[in-house]
């Protein structure tokens, strides 16, 4: 299992923190994009800008409630690695949430760097979901989903490694966990998530590139990885117990964004994080 291997690697690096369960009241910083923020799942958090789509049932907030941690949630929908390391319009750099006394940092970031959602929405458009938000306004036609160029994937890996290293400088005693993106596209389509085989393969390719870049960056920086891409492989929108919303029959925008983790998905991530942190009994 990748989590165990990376935890071992972290243990061999100076400054890594793989300690006993976190004490109640320990400071926890949550960073990332919409996959971390909660993507509009109700009820919405009132301590973040509305445009971030932060949910009260995001995995970070569920974990903080479960373990009694002092959470600073800096995650925001649409964020890239650049918005974690630097400002984004009126928002300060997310990394400013990481303090010297921080004991846990979780990050889910990188999908927007590789235009992951652009690929998913383009694939949905080709599958017949011709919402005006999904078509190219210049042509009125569906965009083409494409795999990211290798140079773009390498740039993401480098940016993630730099981000993780900066977190280590700011919080040398913190456990740093990079939470992988949950699986979205399986090997077959369904009414809840209609995708052609070709476009499903592209979506899986983007997800694999994102996961591999994240894992390599974590290895370079001595961070841990929670392999939610693996844990959720049988929980896509087409599976009996989905952990993510698709974009098709039954999708309810009042329950969050399409092609994002659902309420159940965030609960599953929080559970796996608690297990990783040796806090199952809490």
N, C-alpha and C positions, 0 to 999 in steps of 0.2 A: 504494500500500500504506500502511495506516495507520501501521505502525511507522516508516517513513521520514518521513512527514509529521510525526509527533509528535517524532521525534528532531530534525528541523529546527526545530520550534517550541521545543523545549528549548534548542537552541543559541542562540536569540535571547533567552533569559531569563538574567538574572544568577544565578550559582550553579549552573547545571546542569552535570553532569559527563558528557560523552560523549567519553571519552578512548580511548587505546590499550588493547589487551587487558590484563586485570588481572594484576598480578604474583602469582606463587605466594606463598601465605601471607597475601594480603590478606584483611581481615575481611569476611565476608558474613553478613548477617542475613536470614533467611527468615521471613516473617510470613504468617498466613492461617488459613483454615478447613481442613476435611477434604480439599478439593481440592488443597491445598498439602501437608498432613501425610502423605497417602498412604492414609488411610481403611482401615487394617488390612491392607494388602498385606504378606504375609510376605517376609522376616523383619521383625519389629517392632523399632523402635529402643528401646534400653534407657535412653536419657538423657532421655526425656520421660514424663510420667504416662501410665499405661495407658489412661486414658479419652480421651486425645488421638488414639489410633490411629495414631501416627507410624510410618512405615515406613522401613526402611533403603534402600529403592529409590524414595523420593520424588524429584521432580525436583530439589529443592534439594540433596539429598545426592548424587545422581548428578552434578550440575553441580560441586559442591564437590570431589568425588573427581577428576573429569575435569580441573579447572583447578588443583587443589592449593590450594584456598581454605580459610581458617579459618572454618568455619561455626558460627553460633549459630542453631539452628532453634527458633523460638518458636511455630510453627504448631500448631494444635490443632483437632480435629474439633468442630463445633458452634459455633465462634467467629463472632461478628459484629464489625462495625467497632468497637462499644463495647468489646469484649474486647481489641482491639488498642490502643486508646487508654486503657483503664482496666482495673482488676483484674477477675478472674472467679473468685469463690470463693477457692480457695487459690492460684490462678495470678496472678502479677504481670502488669501490662500487657505485651502482646507488644512494644510499641514500646521497652521498656527494653533489648531486644536490640540496638538501634541505638546505636552509639557514635560519638564524634568521629572515630575512625580507621576507621570502616566505609567500605568502597569500593564495595559492592554491596548493594542491598536489593531483594528480590523480594516481591511481595504478591499473593495470590489471596484475595479477601475480597468479601463482599457478597451471596452467594447466600442465606445464612441471614437476612440483613436483609429479603430479598424472599420468604422462605419457599419457595425454589426446590425443595428436597427434599420439602417438604410437597405441592407440586403434583405432583411426579413420583410420589410414593407414592400419592397420591389417584388419579391416573390409572391406576396399576398395579392398585389395588384395583378400580376400575371395569372393568378388563380381565380380571378373574377371579382376581387374586392376593389372595384374601381372608384373608391372614395376619392374626392378631389384632393385630399391631402396626400394620396399615394401616387398621383400621376405627376409627370414633369410639366410644370405650368407653361413651359416654352413650347411644348409639342402636344400636350394633351394625351400623351401616351405613357405607358408604364416604363419606368427606368429598368435597366438590365442589372440584375444582381451579379456581382463579380467578386472573385477572391482577391484579397489584398496582395499587393506586390511584396515579394520577400523583403525588400528594403524597408517597407513600411512596418512589417512585423519585427524586423531587427530594431528599428527605431523605437518601437513600443517596448521591447525588452530592455533596451538601454535606459529609456525613461523610467521604467518601473524599477530597475536596479538602482538608479540614482535616487528615486523617491524613497525606496526602502532603506537605503544607506543614510539618507537625511533623517528619516524617522529614528534610526538607531542612534545618531548623534544627539538628537533632541531628547530622546527617552531611552537611555542606555539600559535601564532595568525593565523595560517593557517586553512583553511577549508580542510579537508582530506576526499577524496571521493574514495572509492573502487569501481571500475567499473567492474561489472560482465561480464563474457564472453557471447557473443551472442550465440543464439541457433544454433546448427548444424544439429541435427537429429530430424526429425519430426516423426509422427505416421505412415507415409507411405513413400515408396521409389519412385524414379523416375529416368529417364535416366540421369539426371544431378548429381544425388547423389544416386547411387544404393547401398542399404544396405539390408541385410536379416532382417526379423523381430527380430530375436534373437540378431543380432549384433547392430541393431538400439536401442534395449532395453538396451544393455550394454553401448552404447554411451550415452544414456540419463541418465543412472545411474551414469556414471562418471561426467557428467555435473551437476547433482543434488548434488553429493557429494562435488564437487568444490564450487558450489553456497552456500551450507549450511555451509561448513567450513568457507568460506569468511564472511558470514553473522554473524556467531557466533563470529569470531575474531573481526569484526567491533563493535559488541555489547560490547565485553570485553574492547576494547580500546577507545570507544567513537568516532568512525569514522562514516561517512555517507556511504551509499551504493546506487549506481545507479543500479537498477534491470534490466539491459539490457537483462538478460536471459528471463525475463517476457515480456519486450517490444518487443523482437524479436521472440517471440514464433510462430507468424504467418508469419515470414520472413526467414524461413529456405531455403536452396538451392532448395527445391521442391515446394516452395510457389510461387505465381504469382509475388510477389515483393521481391525477395531474398535480404538479407543483408550479405550473406556469399557465398563464392565459395564452391561447392562440388568438387568431383573428378569423373567425368563421361563425358557424351556427352556435348559438348559446352565449356568445361573448357579450358581457354586460359592462359597458364603459364606466358605470357607476361603481364597479368593484376593482378598478385599477386599469392600468394601461395594457394593451395587447402586447404579446411577445415579451412578457415580463413575469417575474415570480409572483405567484398569487399569495393570498393570506396563508394558505397551507404551505406554500414554498418557503415563506419567511419563517414559519414555525419550525419547519424541518431544518433550515439552516441554523436557527438558534439552538435546536436540539443537538445537532452535530458539533457546533462550537462548544457547547457545554461539555459534551463528551470529550472533545479534544483537550479541553482545559481541566480535565479530571474532576469535573464538578457534577457528575451525574446525580449525586445524592442531594444536590441543592434544589 
